[in-house]
Amino acid sequence: MIVGILLGSLIQKTALTKYVSKTLTAVIYVLLFILGVQVGGDDLIMSSLHTLGLQALLISLAATLGSVLCAFFVYRKFFRKA
């Protein structure tokens, strides 16, 4: 990772950064596709997908609600005009 950061700082203002950005996006799409193929081929995951989906939904909702509540209290404490 440190080598990547150093290389990134060296090519920061070159045309290569646009190429790297597009390549990275393509690699992420390929990795997501491969992950989907692997999950689709796993019978155990596919048979319990409805349970996993419900758990993921509940965790996401709880995390979002917690973030909103925390932001509300931080705003009231530090940014509200008296």
mmCIF file of the N, C-alpha and C atoms, coordinates in Angstrom:
data_MODEL
# 
_entry.id   MODEL 
# 
loop_
_atom_site.group_PDB 
_atom_site.id 
_atom_site.type_symbol 
_atom_site.label_atom_id 
_atom_site.label_alt_id 
_atom_site.label_comp_id 
_atom_site.label_asym_id 
_atom_site.label_entity_id 
_atom_site.label_seq_id 
_atom_site.pdbx_PDB_ins_code 
_atom_site.Cartn_x 
_atom_site.Cartn_y 
_atom_site.Cartn_z 
_atom_site.occupancy 
_atom_site.B_iso_or_equiv 
_atom_site.pdbx_formal_charge 
_atom_site.auth_seq_id 
_atom_site.auth_comp_id 
_atom_site.auth_asym_id 
_atom_site.auth_atom_id 
_atom_site.pdbx_PDB_model_num 
ATOM 1   N N  . MET A 1 1  ? 0.821   -1.183  0.000   1.00 0.00 ? 1  MET A N  1 
ATOM 2   C CA . MET A 1 1  ? 0.000   0.000   0.000   1.00 0.00 ? 1  MET A CA 1 
ATOM 3   C C  . MET A 1 1  ? 0.872   1.255   0.000   1.00 0.00 ? 1  MET A C  1 
ATOM 4   N N  . ILE A 1 2  ? 1.952   1.216   0.758   1.00 0.00 ? 2  ILE A N  1 
ATOM 5   C CA . ILE A 1 2  ? 2.840   2.378   0.814   1.00 0.00 ? 2  ILE A CA 1 
ATOM 6   C C  . ILE A 1 2  ? 3.476   2.630   -0.548  1.00 0.00 ? 2  ILE A C  1 
ATOM 7   N N  . VAL A 1 3  ? 3.831   1.549   -1.245  1.00 0.00 ? 3  VAL A N  1 
ATOM 8   C CA . VAL A 1 3  ? 4.400   1.695   -2.587  1.00 0.00 ? 3  VAL A CA 1 
ATOM 9   C C  . VAL A 1 3  ? 3.376   2.340   -3.513  1.00 0.00 ? 3  VAL A C  1 
ATOM 10  N N  . GLY A 1 4  ? 2.113   1.930   -3.395  1.00 0.00 ? 4  GLY A N  1 
ATOM 11  C CA . GLY A 1 4  ? 1.056   2.529   -4.210  1.00 0.00 ? 4  GLY A CA 1 
ATOM 12  C C  . GLY A 1 4  ? 0.872   4.005   -3.922  1.00 0.00 ? 4  GLY A C  1 
ATOM 13  N N  . ILE A 1 5  ? 0.958   4.382   -2.658  1.00 0.00 ? 5  ILE A N  1 
ATOM 14  C CA . ILE A 1 5  ? 0.838   5.793   -2.287  1.00 0.00 ? 5  ILE A CA 1 
ATOM 15  C C  . ILE A 1 5  ? 2.000   6.594   -2.868  1.00 0.00 ? 5  ILE A C  1 
ATOM 16  N N  . LEU A 1 6  ? 3.197   6.038   -2.784  1.00 0.00 ? 6  LEU A N  1 
ATOM 17  C CA . LEU A 1 6  ? 4.361   6.733   -3.338  1.00 0.00 ? 6  LEU A CA 1 
ATOM 18  C C  . LEU A 1 6  ? 4.248   6.883   -4.848  1.00 0.00 ? 6  LEU A C  1 
ATOM 19  N N  . LEU A 1 7  ? 3.840   5.817   -5.532  1.00 0.00 ? 7  LEU A N  1 
ATOM 20  C CA . LEU A 1 7  ? 3.663   5.917   -6.981  1.00 0.00 ? 7  LEU A CA 1 
ATOM 21  C C  . LEU A 1 7  ? 2.562   6.907   -7.331  1.00 0.00 ? 7  LEU A C  1 
ATOM 22  N N  . GLY A 1 8  ? 1.490   6.899   -6.568  1.00 0.00 ? 8  GLY A N  1 
ATOM 23  C CA . GLY A 1 8  ? 0.403   7.843   -6.808  1.00 0.00 ? 8  GLY A CA 1 
ATOM 24  C C  . GLY A 1 8  ? 0.846   9.284   -6.653  1.00 0.00 ? 8  GLY A C  1 
ATOM 25  N N  . SER A 1 9  ? 1.705   9.539   -5.690  1.00 0.00 ? 9  SER A N  1 
ATOM 26  C CA . SER A 1 9  ? 2.195   10.912  -5.514  1.00 0.00 ? 9  SER A CA 1 
ATOM 27  C C  . SER A 1 9  ? 3.128   11.321  -6.649  1.00 0.00 ? 9  SER A C  1 
ATOM 28  N N  . LEU A 1 10 ? 3.796   10.354  -7.267  1.00 0.00 ? 10 LEU A N  1 
ATOM 29  C CA . LEU A 1 10 ? 4.689   10.671  -8.379  1.00 0.00 ? 10 LEU A CA 1 
ATOM 30  C C  . LEU A 1 10 ? 3.926   10.951  -9.670  1.00 0.00 ? 10 LEU A C  1 
ATOM 31  N N  . ILE A 1 11 ? 2.821   10.244  -9.904  1.00 0.00 ? 11 ILE A N  1 
ATOM 32  C CA . ILE A 1 11 ? 2.078   10.416  -11.156 1.00 0.00 ? 11 ILE A CA 1 
ATOM 33  C C  . ILE A 1 11 ? 0.839   11.283  -10.965 1.00 0.00 ? 11 ILE A C  1 
ATOM 34  N N  . GLN A 1 12 ? 0.821   12.065  -9.915  1.00 0.00 ? 12 GLN A N  1 
ATOM 35  C CA . GLN A 1 12 ? -0.361  12.816  -9.522  1.00 0.00 ? 12 GLN A CA 1 
ATOM 36  C C  . GLN A 1 12 ? -0.885  13.735  -10.630 1.00 0.00 ? 12 GLN A C  1 
ATOM 37  N N  . LYS A 1 13 ? -0.051  14.426  -11.309 1.00 0.00 ? 13 LYS A N  1 
ATOM 38  C CA . LYS A 1 13 ? -0.488  15.418  -12.284 1.00 0.00 ? 13 LYS A CA 1 
ATOM 39  C C  . LYS A 1 13 ? -0.247  14.982  -13.733 1.00 0.00 ? 13 LYS A C  1 
ATOM 40  N N  . THR A 1 14 ? -0.210  13.695  -13.994 1.00 0.00 ? 14 THR A N  1 
ATOM 41  C CA . THR A 1 14 ? 0.040   13.232  -15.354 1.00 0.00 ? 14 THR A CA 1 
ATOM 42  C C  . THR A 1 14 ? -1.234  12.663  -15.962 1.00 0.00 ? 14 THR A C  1 
ATOM 43  N N  . ALA A 1 15 ? -1.168  12.382  -17.260 1.00 0.00 ? 15 ALA A N  1 
ATOM 44  C CA . ALA A 1 15 ? -2.311  11.791  -17.955 1.00 0.00 ? 15 ALA A CA 1 
ATOM 45  C C  . ALA A 1 15 ? -2.528  10.344  -17.523 1.00 0.00 ? 15 ALA A C  1 
ATOM 46  N N  . LEU A 1 16 ? -1.537  9.768   -16.887 1.00 0.00 ? 16 LEU A N  1 
ATOM 47  C CA . LEU A 1 16 ? -1.636  8.381   -16.444 1.00 0.00 ? 16 LEU A CA 1 
ATOM 48  C C  . LEU A 1 16 ? -2.692  8.206   -15.358 1.00 0.00 ? 16 LEU A C  1 
ATOM 49  N N  . THR A 1 17 ? -2.959  9.249   -14.595 1.00 0.00 ? 17 THR A N  1 
ATOM 50  C CA . THR A 1 17 ? -3.948  9.126   -13.518 1.00 0.00 ? 17 THR A CA 1 
ATOM 51  C C  . THR A 1 17 ? -5.339  8.840   -14.068 1.00 0.00 ? 17 THR A C  1 
ATOM 52  N N  . LYS A 1 18 ? -5.683  9.411   -15.217 1.00 0.00 ? 18 LYS A N  1 
ATOM 53  C CA . LYS A 1 18 ? -6.987  9.140   -15.833 1.00 0.00 ? 18 LYS A CA 1 
ATOM 54  C C  . LYS A 1 18 ? -7.062  7.672   -16.254 1.00 0.00 ? 18 LYS A C  1 
ATOM 55  N N  . TYR A 1 19 ? -5.982  7.144   -16.801 1.00 0.00 ? 19 TYR A N  1 
ATOM 56  C CA . TYR A 1 19 ? -5.924  5.746   -17.202 1.00 0.00 ? 19 TYR A CA 1 
ATOM 57  C C  . TYR A 1 19 ? -6.038  4.833   -15.989 1.00 0.00 ? 19 TYR A C  1 
ATOM 58  N N  . VAL A 1 20 ? -5.332  5.167   -14.923 1.00 0.00 ? 20 VAL A N  1 
ATOM 59  C CA . VAL A 1 20 ? -5.368  4.355   -13.704 1.00 0.00 ? 20 VAL A CA 1 
ATOM 60  C C  . VAL A 1 20 ? -6.773  4.352   -13.117 1.00 0.00 ? 20 VAL A C  1 
ATOM 61  N N  . SER A 1 21 ? -7.430  5.488   -13.117 1.00 0.00 ? 21 SER A N  1 
ATOM 62  C CA . SER A 1 21 ? -8.780  5.586   -12.572 1.00 0.00 ? 21 SER A CA 1 
ATOM 63  C C  . SER A 1 21 ? -9.756  4.708   -13.348 1.00 0.00 ? 21 SER A C  1 
ATOM 64  N N  . LYS A 1 22 ? -9.695  4.755   -14.667 1.00 0.00 ? 22 LYS A N  1 
ATOM 65  C CA . LYS A 1 22 ? -10.594 3.933   -15.490 1.00 0.00 ? 22 LYS A CA 1 
ATOM 66  C C  . LYS A 1 22 ? -10.279 2.450   -15.325 1.00 0.00 ? 22 LYS A C  1 
ATOM 67  N N  . THR A 1 23 ? -9.008  2.108   -15.246 1.00 0.00 ? 23 THR A N  1 
ATOM 68  C CA . THR A 1 23 ? -8.616  0.716   -15.055 1.00 0.00 ? 23 THR A CA 1 
ATOM 69  C C  . THR A 1 23 ? -9.085  0.201   -13.703 1.00 0.00 ? 23 THR A C  1 
ATOM 70  N N  . LEU A 1 24 ? -8.941  1.005   -12.680 1.00 0.00 ? 24 LEU A N  1 
ATOM 71  C CA . LEU A 1 24 ? -9.382  0.610   -11.345 1.00 0.00 ? 24 LEU A CA 1 
ATOM 72  C C  . LEU A 1 24 ? -10.891 0.373   -11.309 1.00 0.00 ? 24 LEU A C  1 
ATOM 73  N N  . THR A 1 25 ? -11.650 1.232   -11.964 1.00 0.00 ? 25 THR A N  1 
ATOM 74  C CA . THR A 1 25 ? -13.098 1.046   -12.035 1.00 0.00 ? 25 THR A CA 1 
ATOM 75  C C  . THR A 1 25 ? -13.435 -0.265  -12.733 1.00 0.00 ? 25 THR A C  1 
ATOM 76  N N  . ALA A 1 26 ? -12.764 -0.562  -13.834 1.00 0.00 ? 26 ALA A N  1 
ATOM 77  C CA . ALA A 1 26 ? -13.014 -1.810  -14.559 1.00 0.00 ? 26 ALA A CA 1 
ATOM 78  C C  . ALA A 1 26 ? -12.664 -3.023  -13.703 1.00 0.00 ? 26 ALA A C  1 
ATOM 79  N N  . VAL A 1 27 ? -11.561 -2.957  -12.983 1.00 0.00 ? 27 VAL A N  1 
ATOM 80  C CA . VAL A 1 27 ? -11.151 -4.073  -12.122 1.00 0.00 ? 27 VAL A CA 1 
ATOM 81  C C  . VAL A 1 27 ? -12.175 -4.294  -11.013 1.00 0.00 ? 27 VAL A C  1 
ATOM 82  N N  . ILE A 1 28 ? -12.705 -3.226  -10.442 1.00 0.00 ? 28 ILE A N  1 
ATOM 83  C CA . ILE A 1 28 ? -13.726 -3.364  -9.397  1.00 0.00 ? 28 ILE A CA 1 
ATOM 84  C C  . ILE A 1 28 ? -14.971 -4.032  -9.960  1.00 0.00 ? 28 ILE A C  1 
ATOM 85  N N  . TYR A 1 29 ? -15.397 -3.647  -11.165 1.00 0.00 ? 29 TYR A N  1 
ATOM 86  C CA . TYR A 1 29 ? -16.563 -4.288  -11.784 1.00 0.00 ? 29 TYR A CA 1 
ATOM 87  C C  . TYR A 1 29 ? -16.319 -5.776  -12.019 1.00 0.00 ? 29 TYR A C  1 
ATOM 88  N N  . VAL A 1 30 ? -15.125 -6.125  -12.474 1.00 0.00 ? 30 VAL A N  1 
ATOM 89  C CA . VAL A 1 30 ? -14.800 -7.536  -12.707 1.00 0.00 ? 30 VAL A CA 1 
ATOM 90  C C  . VAL A 1 30 ? -14.816 -8.312  -11.390 1.00 0.00 ? 30 VAL A C  1 
ATOM 91  N N  . LEU A 1 31 ? -14.240 -7.738  -10.343 1.00 0.00 ? 31 LEU A N  1 
ATOM 92  C CA . LEU A 1 31 ? -14.238 -8.410  -9.041  1.00 0.00 ? 31 LEU A CA 1 
ATOM 93  C C  . LEU A 1 31 ? -15.656 -8.592  -8.502  1.00 0.00 ? 31 LEU A C  1 
ATOM 94  N N  . LEU A 1 32 ? -16.510 -7.590  -8.660  1.00 0.00 ? 32 LEU A N  1 
ATOM 95  C CA . LEU A 1 32 ? -17.903 -7.727  -8.224  1.00 0.00 ? 32 LEU A CA 1 
ATOM 96  C C  . LEU A 1 32 ? -18.634 -8.801  -9.022  1.00 0.00 ? 32 LEU A C  1 
ATOM 97  N N  . PHE A 1 33 ? -18.351 -8.878  -10.320 1.00 0.00 ? 33 PHE A N  1 
ATOM 98  C CA . PHE A 1 33 ? -18.957 -9.915  -11.150 1.00 0.00 ? 33 PHE A CA 1 
ATOM 99  C C  . PHE A 1 33 ? -18.519 -11.300 -10.686 1.00 0.00 ? 33 PHE A C  1 
ATOM 100 N N  . ILE A 1 34 ? -17.232 -11.471 -10.443 1.00 0.00 ? 34 ILE A N  1 
ATOM 101 C CA . ILE A 1 34 ? -16.717 -12.764 -9.983  1.00 0.00 ? 34 ILE A CA 1 
ATOM 102 C C  . ILE A 1 34 ? -17.309 -13.126 -8.625  1.00 0.00 ? 34 ILE A C  1 
ATOM 103 N N  . LEU A 1 35 ? -17.437 -12.158 -7.742  1.00 0.00 ? 35 LEU A N  1 
ATOM 104 C CA . LEU A 1 35 ? -18.062 -12.401 -6.444  1.00 0.00 ? 35 LEU A CA 1 
ATOM 105 C C  . LEU A 1 35 ? -19.507 -12.851 -6.625  1.00 0.00 ? 35 LEU A C  1 
ATOM 106 N N  . GLY A 1 36 ? -20.238 -12.213 -7.525  1.00 0.00 ? 36 GLY A N  1 
ATOM 107 C CA . GLY A 1 36 ? -21.615 -12.613 -7.801  1.00 0.00 ? 36 GLY A CA 1 
ATOM 108 C C  . GLY A 1 36 ? -21.706 -14.025 -8.343  1.00 0.00 ? 36 GLY A C  1 
ATOM 109 N N  . VAL A 1 37 ? -20.794 -14.393 -9.223  1.00 0.00 ? 37 VAL A N  1 
ATOM 110 C CA . VAL A 1 37 ? -20.776 -15.759 -9.763  1.00 0.00 ? 37 VAL A CA 1 
ATOM 111 C C  . VAL A 1 37 ? -20.497 -16.759 -8.652  1.00 0.00 ? 37 VAL A C  1 
ATOM 112 N N  . GLN A 1 38 ? -19.564 -16.433 -7.785  1.00 0.00 ? 38 GLN A N  1 
ATOM 113 C CA . GLN A 1 38 ? -19.219 -17.332 -6.682  1.00 0.00 ? 38 GLN A CA 1 
ATOM 114 C C  . GLN A 1 38 ? -20.386 -17.479 -5.713  1.00 0.00 ? 38 GLN A C  1 
ATOM 115 N N  . VAL A 1 39 ? -21.041 -16.388 -5.372  1.00 0.00 ? 39 VAL A N  1 
ATOM 116 C CA . VAL A 1 39 ? -22.191 -16.453 -4.468  1.00 0.00 ? 39 VAL A CA 1 
ATOM 117 C C  . VAL A 1 39 ? -23.334 -17.217 -5.127  1.00 0.00 ? 39 VAL A C  1 
ATOM 118 N N  . GLY A 1 40 ? -23.567 -16.969 -6.399  1.00 0.00 ? 40 GLY A N  1 
ATOM 119 C CA . GLY A 1 40 ? -24.632 -17.670 -7.116  1.00 0.00 ? 40 GLY A CA 1 
ATOM 120 C C  . GLY A 1 40 ? -24.396 -19.161 -7.222  1.00 0.00 ? 40 GLY A C  1 
ATOM 121 N N  . GLY A 1 41 ? -23.155 -19.578 -7.207  1.00 0.00 ? 41 GLY A N  1 
ATOM 122 C CA . GLY A 1 41 ? -22.832 -20.995 -7.296  1.00 0.00 ? 41 GLY A CA 1 
ATOM 123 C C  . GLY A 1 41 ? -22.802 -21.713 -5.964  1.00 0.00 ? 41 GLY A C  1 
ATOM 124 N N  . ASP A 1 42 ? -22.949 -20.993 -4.877  1.00 0.00 ? 42 ASP A N  1 
ATOM 125 C CA . ASP A 1 42 ? -22.917 -21.596 -3.545  1.00 0.00 ? 42 ASP A CA 1 
ATOM 126 C C  . ASP A 1 42 ? -24.344 -21.893 -3.096  1.00 0.00 ? 42 ASP A C  1 
ATOM 127 N N  . ASP A 1 43 ? -24.682 -23.180 -3.016  1.00 0.00 ? 43 ASP A N  1 
ATOM 128 C CA . ASP A 1 43 ? -26.048 -23.577 -2.666  1.00 0.00 ? 43 ASP A CA 1 
ATOM 129 C C  . ASP A 1 43 ? -26.444 -23.138 -1.261  1.00 0.00 ? 43 ASP A C  1 
ATOM 130 N N  . LEU A 1 44 ? -25.514 -23.184 -0.330  1.00 0.00 ? 44 LEU A N  1 
ATOM 131 C CA . LEU A 1 44 ? -25.826 -22.790 1.044   1.00 0.00 ? 44 LEU A CA 1 
ATOM 132 C C  . LEU A 1 44 ? -26.212 -21.312 1.123   1.00 0.00 ? 44 LEU A C  1 
ATOM 133 N N  . ILE A 1 45 ? -25.448 -20.472 0.454   1.00 0.00 ? 45 ILE A N  1 
ATOM 134 C CA . ILE A 1 45 ? -25.762 -19.041 0.459   1.00 0.00 ? 45 ILE A CA 1 
ATOM 135 C C  . ILE A 1 45 ? -27.076 -18.783 -0.267  1.00 0.00 ? 45 ILE A C  1 
ATOM 136 N N  . MET A 1 46 ? -27.273 -19.429 -1.398  1.00 0.00 ? 46 MET A N  1 
ATOM 137 C CA . MET A 1 46 ? -28.498 -19.204 -2.165  1.00 0.00 ? 46 MET A CA 1 
ATOM 138 C C  . MET A 1 46 ? -29.737 -19.656 -1.406  1.00 0.00 ? 46 MET A C  1 
ATOM 139 N N  . SER A 1 47 ? -29.627 -20.736 -0.631  1.00 0.00 ? 47 SER A N  1 
ATOM 140 C CA . SER A 1 47 ? -30.791 -21.221 0.105   1.00 0.00 ? 47 SER A CA 1 
ATOM 141 C C  . SER A 1 47 ? -31.116 -20.345 1.311   1.00 0.00 ? 47 SER A C  1 
ATOM 142 N N  . SER A 1 48 ? -30.136 -19.624 1.822   1.00 0.00 ? 48 SER A N  1 
ATOM 143 C CA . SER A 1 48 ? -30.388 -18.761 2.978   1.00 0.00 ? 48 SER A CA 1 
ATOM 144 C C  . SER A 1 48 ? -30.320 -17.283 2.609   1.00 0.00 ? 48 SER A C  1 
ATOM 145 N N  . LEU A 1 49 ? -30.488 -16.978 1.335   1.00 0.00 ? 49 LEU A N  1 
ATOM 146 C CA . LEU A 1 49 ? -30.366 -15.597 0.872   1.00 0.00 ? 49 LEU A CA 1 
ATOM 147 C C  . LEU A 1 49 ? -31.441 -14.691 1.466   1.00 0.00 ? 49 LEU A C  1 
ATOM 148 N N  . HIS A 1 50 ? -32.664 -15.199 1.612   1.00 0.00 ? 50 HIS A N  1 
ATOM 149 C CA . HIS A 1 50 ? -33.730 -14.364 2.174   1.00 0.00 ? 50 HIS A CA 1 
ATOM 150 C C  . HIS A 1 50 ? -33.424 -13.979 3.624   1.00 0.00 ? 50 HIS A C  1 
ATOM 151 N N  . THR A 1 51 ? -32.850 -14.889 4.387   1.00 0.00 ? 51 THR A N  1 
ATOM 152 C CA . THR A 1 51 ? -32.484 -14.585 5.774   1.00 0.00 ? 51 THR A CA 1 
ATOM 153 C C  . THR A 1 51 ? -31.324 -13.600 5.816   1.00 0.00 ? 51 THR A C  1 
ATOM 154 N N  . LEU A 1 52 ? -30.330 -13.829 4.970   1.00 0.00 ? 52 LEU A N  1 
ATOM 155 C CA . LEU A 1 52 ? -29.183 -12.926 4.925   1.00 0.00 ? 52 LEU A CA 1 
ATOM 156 C C  . LEU A 1 52 ? -29.605 -11.531 4.474   1.00 0.00 ? 52 LEU A C  1 
ATOM 157 N N  . GLY A 1 53 ? -30.508 -11.470 3.517   1.00 0.00 ? 53 GLY A N  1 
ATOM 158 C CA . GLY A 1 53 ? -30.988 -10.177 3.033   1.00 0.00 ? 53 GLY A CA 1 
ATOM 159 C C  . GLY A 1 53 ? -31.724 -9.406  4.106   1.00 0.00 ? 53 GLY A C  1 
ATOM 160 N N  . LEU A 1 54 ? -32.555 -10.097 4.873   1.00 0.00 ? 54 LEU A N  1 
ATOM 161 C CA . LEU A 1 54 ? -33.289 -9.445  5.956   1.00 0.00 ? 54 LEU A CA 1 
ATOM 162 C C  . LEU A 1 54 ? -32.328 -8.938  7.026   1.00 0.00 ? 54 LEU A C  1 
ATOM 163 N N  . GLN A 1 55 ? -31.341 -9.745  7.371   1.00 0.00 ? 55 GLN A N  1 
ATOM 164 C CA . GLN A 1 55 ? -30.346 -9.313  8.359   1.00 0.00 ? 55 GLN A CA 1 
ATOM 165 C C  . GLN A 1 55 ? -29.574 -8.097  7.850   1.00 0.00 ? 55 GLN A C  1 
ATOM 166 N N  . ALA A 1 56 ? -29.189 -8.124  6.589   1.00 0.00 ? 56 ALA A N  1 
ATOM 167 C CA . ALA A 1 56 ? -28.453 -6.995  6.014   1.00 0.00 ? 56 ALA A CA 1 
ATOM 168 C C  . ALA A 1 56 ? -29.308 -5.736  6.022   1.00 0.00 ? 56 ALA A C  1 
ATOM 169 N N  . LEU A 1 57 ? -30.594 -5.873  5.711   1.00 0.00 ? 57 LEU A N  1 
ATOM 170 C CA . LEU A 1 57 ? -31.496 -4.725  5.725   1.00 0.00 ? 57 LEU A CA 1 
ATOM 171 C C  . LEU A 1 57 ? -31.620 -4.143  7.129   1.00 0.00 ? 57 LEU A C  1 
ATOM 172 N N  . LEU A 1 58 ? -31.812 -5.010  8.117   1.00 0.00 ? 58 LEU A N  1 
ATOM 173 C CA . LEU A 1 58 ? -31.959 -4.534  9.495   1.00 0.00 ? 58 LEU A CA 1 
ATOM 174 C C  . LEU A 1 58 ? -30.683 -3.866  10.006  1.00 0.00 ? 58 LEU A C  1 
ATOM 175 N N  . ILE A 1 59 ? -29.540 -4.446  9.695   1.00 0.00 ? 59 ILE A N  1 
ATOM 176 C CA . ILE A 1 59 ? -28.268 -3.846  10.115  1.00 0.00 ? 59 ILE A CA 1 
ATOM 177 C C  . ILE A 1 59 ? -28.069 -2.488  9.442   1.00 0.00 ? 59 ILE A C  1 
ATOM 178 N N  . SER A 1 60 ? -28.400 -2.399  8.154   1.00 0.00 ? 60 SER A N  1 
ATOM 179 C CA . SER A 1 60 ? -28.261 -1.129  7.434   1.00 0.00 ? 60 SER A CA 1 
ATOM 180 C C  . SER A 1 60 ? -29.178 -0.062  8.010   1.00 0.00 ? 60 SER A C  1 
ATOM 181 N N  . LEU A 1 61 ? -30.424 -0.436  8.288   1.00 0.00 ? 61 LEU A N  1 
ATOM 182 C CA . LEU A 1 61 ? -31.361 0.526   8.867   1.00 0.00 ? 61 LEU A CA 1 
ATOM 183 C C  . LEU A 1 61 ? -30.906 0.991   10.246  1.00 0.00 ? 61 LEU A C  1 
ATOM 184 N N  . ALA A 1 62 ? -30.429 0.061   11.062  1.00 0.00 ? 62 ALA A N  1 
ATOM 185 C CA . ALA A 1 62 ? -29.957 0.425   12.401  1.00 0.00 ? 62 ALA A CA 1 
ATOM 186 C C  . ALA A 1 62 ? -28.737 1.342   12.321  1.00 0.00 ? 62 ALA A C  1 
ATOM 187 N N  . ALA A 1 63 ? -27.821 1.055   11.414  1.00 0.00 ? 63 ALA A N  1 
ATOM 188 C CA . ALA A 1 63 ? -26.630 1.893   11.267  1.00 0.00 ? 63 ALA A CA 1 
ATOM 189 C C  . ALA A 1 63 ? -27.005 3.288   10.779  1.00 0.00 ? 63 ALA A C  1 
ATOM 190 N N  . THR A 1 64 ? -27.934 3.364   9.835   1.00 0.00 ? 64 THR A N  1 
ATOM 191 C CA . THR A 1 64 ? -28.377 4.661   9.330   1.00 0.00 ? 64 THR A CA 1 
ATOM 192 C C  . THR A 1 64 ? -29.076 5.460   10.421  1.00 0.00 ? 64 THR A C  1 
ATOM 193 N N  . LEU A 1 65 ? -29.963 4.813   11.157  1.00 0.00 ? 65 LEU A N  1 
ATOM 194 C CA . LEU A 1 65 ? -30.660 5.486   12.248  1.00 0.00 ? 65 LEU A CA 1 
ATOM 195 C C  . LEU A 1 65 ? -29.672 5.981   13.310  1.00 0.00 ? 65 LEU A C  1 
ATOM 196 N N  . GLY A 1 66 ? -28.697 5.157   13.644  1.00 0.00 ? 66 GLY A N  1 
ATOM 197 C CA . GLY A 1 66 ? -27.681 5.567   14.612  1.00 0.00 ? 66 GLY A CA 1 
ATOM 198 C C  . GLY A 1 66 ? -26.883 6.767   14.130  1.00 0.00 ? 66 GLY A C  1 
ATOM 199 N N  . SER A 1 67 ? -26.536 6.787   12.851  1.00 0.00 ? 67 SER A N  1 
ATOM 200 C CA . SER A 1 67 ? -25.786 7.916   12.295  1.00 0.00 ? 67 SER A CA 1 
ATOM 201 C C  . SER A 1 67 ? -26.613 9.193   12.318  1.00 0.00 ? 67 SER A C  1 
ATOM 202 N N  . VAL A 1 68 ? -27.891 9.081   11.954  1.00 0.00 ? 68 VAL A N  1 
ATOM 203 C CA . VAL A 1 68 ? -28.768 10.253  11.953  1.00 0.00 ? 68 VAL A CA 1 
ATOM 204 C C  . VAL A 1 68 ? -28.939 10.791  13.368  1.00 0.00 ? 68 VAL A C  1 
ATOM 205 N N  . LEU A 1 69 ? -29.170 9.912   14.327  1.00 0.00 ? 69 LEU A N  1 
ATOM 206 C CA . LEU A 1 69 ? -29.321 10.354  15.715  1.00 0.00 ? 69 LEU A CA 1 
ATOM 207 C C  . LEU A 1 69 ? -28.045 11.006  16.244  1.00 0.00 ? 69 LEU A C  1 
ATOM 208 N N  . CYS A 1 70 ? -26.918 10.417  15.943  1.00 0.00 ? 70 CYS A N  1 
ATOM 209 C CA . CYS A 1 70 ? -25.639 10.981  16.382  1.00 0.00 ? 70 CYS A CA 1 
ATOM 210 C C  . CYS A 1 70 ? -25.425 12.361  15.753  1.00 0.00 ? 70 CYS A C  1 
ATOM 211 N N  . ALA A 1 71 ? -25.693 12.490  14.462  1.00 0.00 ? 71 ALA A N  1 
ATOM 212 C CA . ALA A 1 71 ? -25.541 13.784  13.793  1.00 0.00 ? 71 ALA A CA 1 
ATOM 213 C C  . ALA A 1 71 ? -26.490 14.816  14.388  1.00 0.00 ? 71 ALA A C  1 
ATOM 214 N N  . PHE A 1 72 ? -27.712 14.416  14.714  1.00 0.00 ? 72 PHE A N  1 
ATOM 215 C CA . PHE A 1 72 ? -28.692 15.313  15.321  1.00 0.00 ? 72 PHE A CA 1 
ATOM 216 C C  . PHE A 1 72 ? -28.178 15.853  16.655  1.00 0.00 ? 72 PHE A C  1 
ATOM 217 N N  . PHE A 1 73 ? -27.684 14.965  17.501  1.00 0.00 ? 73 PHE A N  1 
ATOM 218 C CA . PHE A 1 73 ? -27.202 15.398  18.812  1.00 0.00 ? 73 PHE A CA 1 
ATOM 219 C C  . PHE A 1 73 ? -25.926 16.236  18.713  1.00 0.00 ? 73 PHE A C  1 
ATOM 220 N N  . VAL A 1 74 ? -25.048 15.897  17.796  1.00 0.00 ? 74 VAL A N  1 
ATOM 221 C CA . VAL A 1 74 ? -23.841 16.709  17.594  1.00 0.00 ? 74 VAL A CA 1 
ATOM 222 C C  . VAL A 1 74 ? -24.233 18.094  17.099  1.00 0.00 ? 74 VAL A C  1 
ATOM 223 N N  . TYR A 1 75 ? -25.190 18.163  16.175  1.00 0.00 ? 75 TYR A N  1 
ATOM 224 C CA . TYR A 1 75 ? -25.647 19.459  15.667  1.00 0.00 ? 75 TYR A CA 1 
ATOM 225 C C  . TYR A 1 75 ? -26.249 20.293  16.797  1.00 0.00 ? 75 TYR A C  1 
ATOM 226 N N  . ARG A 1 76 ? -27.110 19.680  17.598  1.00 0.00 ? 76 ARG A N  1 
ATOM 227 C CA . ARG A 1 76 ? -27.739 20.409  18.712  1.00 0.00 ? 76 ARG A CA 1 
ATOM 228 C C  . ARG A 1 76 ? -26.709 20.899  19.717  1.00 0.00 ? 76 ARG A C  1 
ATOM 229 N N  . LYS A 1 77 ? -25.698 20.099  19.966  1.00 0.00 ? 77 LYS A N  1 
ATOM 230 C CA . LYS A 1 77 ? -24.698 20.439  20.986  1.00 0.00 ? 77 LYS A CA 1 
ATOM 231 C C  . LYS A 1 77 ? -23.721 21.507  20.504  1.00 0.00 ? 77 LYS A C  1 
ATOM 232 N N  . PHE A 1 78 ? -23.274 21.434  19.248  1.00 0.00 ? 78 PHE A N  1 
ATOM 233 C CA . PHE A 1 78 ? -22.171 22.275  18.806  1.00 0.00 ? 78 PHE A CA 1 
ATOM 234 C C  . PHE A 1 78 ? -22.526 23.337  17.765  1.00 0.00 ? 78 PHE A C  1 
ATOM 235 N N  . PHE A 1 79 ? -23.583 23.152  16.989  1.00 0.00 ? 79 PHE A N  1 
ATOM 236 C CA . PHE A 1 79 ? -23.810 24.045  15.853  1.00 0.00 ? 79 PHE A CA 1 
ATOM 237 C C  . PHE A 1 79 ? -25.105 24.851  15.921  1.00 0.00 ? 79 PHE A C  1 
ATOM 238 N N  . ARG A 1 80 ? -25.978 24.556  16.836  1.00 0.00 ? 80 ARG A N  1 
ATOM 239 C CA . ARG A 1 80 ? -27.234 25.291  16.923  1.00 0.00 ? 80 ARG A CA 1 
ATOM 240 C C  . ARG A 1 80 ? -26.979 26.654  17.553  1.00 0.00 ? 80 ARG A C  1 
ATOM 241 N N  . LYS A 1 81 ? -27.585 27.658  16.953  1.00 0.00 ? 81 LYS A N  1 
ATOM 242 C CA . LYS A 1 81 ? -27.440 29.011  17.500  1.00 0.00 ? 81 LYS A CA 1 
ATOM 243 C C  . LYS A 1 81 ? -28.365 29.166  18.694  1.00 0.00 ? 81 LYS A C  1 
ATOM 244 N N  . ALA A 1 82 ? -27.849 29.764  19.737  1.00 0.00 ? 82 ALA A N  1 
ATOM 245 C CA . ALA A 1 82 ? -28.611 29.905  20.985  1.00 0.00 ? 82 ALA A CA 1 
ATOM 246 C C  . ALA A 1 82 ? -29.679 30.970  20.896  1.00 0.00 ? 82 ALA A C  1 
# 
